[in-house]
Amino acid sequence: MRVKKVRGIKRKTKNMIKRIEESTMEFPSEFYKGYWHLHLPVAQDFIDSDMTPYNVKQLCIQTLIDRTKHLIEVKPDSKEKLRVVACIDFPHLWDSQIVVFKGDSHFKNFFNRNDDDQRWTPLTKERNIETEWGLFISNGMEIKGFKEEVIDDEDEYYHTGEIWFIGELT
């Protein structure tokens, strides 16, 4: 099978970064069921392609981390606790996002992923996304990595990957 060349890499990368930055200029004010989130604003066949260069994927991840930090810095005072987290998904980077949690209930339930359909197992402390990907993560931002397993017996589907959370995790 021949892999299709990715065209317009510079333009697509520039537009993705611009859209992430525009969507995170101000702290979100509307929450749905205790959270707000921004999915990666780029085509899946671009960011997940084996032909998309490593440095573009690295820039995408770094931008999500930087904009998470920005939202933390502009976070308003609130009666309810607000937490900002970047979720980096491997191998499907397109599933990555920035999430803002409002209150404790949705935040705590979000990380409870251990049932028959989905399991998150903490990755060992020896793993370091910052070093592995050459990223800069500001002091005060916490990092947690999980091995994700999704099992759907009905559709005979099985997926395994990693999800890394970077930001306000406590």
Secondary structure, 3 states (H helix, E strand, C coil): CCCCCCCCHHHHHHHHHHHHHHHCCCCCCCCECCEEEEECCCCHHHHCCCCCCHHHHHHHHHHHHHHHHHHHHCCCCCCCCEEEEEEEEECCHHHCEEEEEECHHHHHHHCCCECCCEEEEECCCCCCHHHHHCCCCCCCCEEEEEEEEEEECCCCEEEEEEEEEEECCC
